[in-house]
Amino acid sequence: MVFFIKTEKHREIGLYNIKYLSADLDFFYKMIIQHKLKGLATKKGEVLGEFKQGGFSSKINYVDHLRDLNKIRIDNNQNKFFVIFLYFFKILKKPIKFLRAYKNKL
């Protein structure tokens, strides 16, 4: 994903909050939900950047990642019941991945 944001809007939203593993996601929530900023998508065939596997987010334990996402959603005022629903939905969607990650935490 590539996005461009004007400097004054970035200053308005603030810096990335490094207390989150997914600080960029928290920034996007603030940008879209709190500040109501809108953007434009590129056309389907346009490529502005390329992301390869093996980055930081691919090394995060799945359980830690889900918990981090929950914290970001709740801290950005999403409905707690909806956040809990999404948490269990993601576990049901990838139960083996969840069990392996949970086992590795023990």
C-alpha positions in Angstrom: 0.0 0.0 0.0 1.2 3.5 -0.8 -0.3 6.7 0.4 0.6 10.3 0.2 -0.4 12.8 2.8 0.1 16.6 2.9 2.6 17.7 5.5 0.2 20.0 7.4 -2.3 17.1 7.6 0.4 14.7 8.9 1.3 17.3 11.6 -2.4 17.6 12.5 -2.8 13.9 13.0 0.5 13.5 14.8 3.4 11.1 14.9 3.2 7.3 14.8 2.5 5.9 18.2 5.3 3.4 18.8 3.5 1.7 21.7 1.7 -0.3 19.0 3.3 -3.1 17.0 1.2 -1.9 14.1 1.7 1.9 14.5 0.9 2.5 10.9 -2.6 1.0 11.3 -3.2 3.3 14.3 -2.1 6.2 12.2 -4.6 5.2 9.5 -7.4 4.9 12.0 -6.7 8.4 13.3 -6.4 9.7 9.7 -9.7 8.2 8.5 -11.9 8.0 11.6 -10.8 10.9 13.9 -9.8 13.4 11.2 -12.3 12.2 8.5 -9.6 12.5 5.8 -10.5 10.9 2.4 -8.2 9.6 -0.2 -8.2 8.2 -3.7 -7.2 4.7 -4.8 -5.0 3.9 -7.7 -6.3 2.0 -10.7 -6.1 -1.8 -10.5 -3.1 -2.1 -12.8 -1.0 0.8 -11.3 1.9 -0.1 -9.1 3.6 2.6 -7.1 5.6 0.4 -4.7 6.4 -3.1 -4.0 6.4 -4.9 -0.6 8.3 -8.1 -0.1 7.7 -10.8 2.5 9.9 -10.9 5.5 9.3 -7.5 6.9 8.6 -6.6 10.6 4.9 -7.5 10.5 5.6 -11.0 9.2 7.8 -11.7 12.3 5.1 -10.7 14.9 3.5 -13.6 16.8 -0.1 -13.9 15.5 -1.6 -13.7 19.0 0.4 -10.6 19.7 -0.7 -9.1 16.4 -4.4 -9.8 17.1 -4.1 -8.2 20.6 -2.3 -5.2 19.2 -5.1 -4.7 16.6 -7.7 -5.0 19.4 -5.9 -2.3 21.4 -5.7 0.0 18.4 -9.4 -0.4 17.6 -10.5 0.2 21.2 -8.1 3.1 21.7 -9.7 4.6 18.5 -13.2 4.3 20.0 -14.5 1.3 18.1 -17.3 -0.6 19.7 -15.7 -3.1 22.2 -18.3 -5.8 21.3 -17.5 -5.4 17.6 -13.8 -5.6 18.4 -14.3 -8.8 20.4 -16.4 -10.3 17.6 -13.7 -9.5 15.1 -11.1 -11.1 17.4 -13.0 -14.4 17.6 -13.8 -14.2 13.9 -10.1 -14.0 13.0 -9.4 -17.0 15.3 -12.1 -19.0 13.6 -10.8 -18.0 10.2 -7.3 -19.2 10.9 -7.5 -21.6 13.9 -4.3 -23.5 13.1 -2.3 -20.3 12.9 -3.8 -19.1 16.1 -3.1 -22.4 18.0 0.5 -22.5 16.7 1.1 -18.8 17.8 -0.5 -19.4 21.2 1.6 -22.5 21.7 4.7 -20.6 20.9 3.8 -18.0 23.5 3.8 -20.6 26.3 
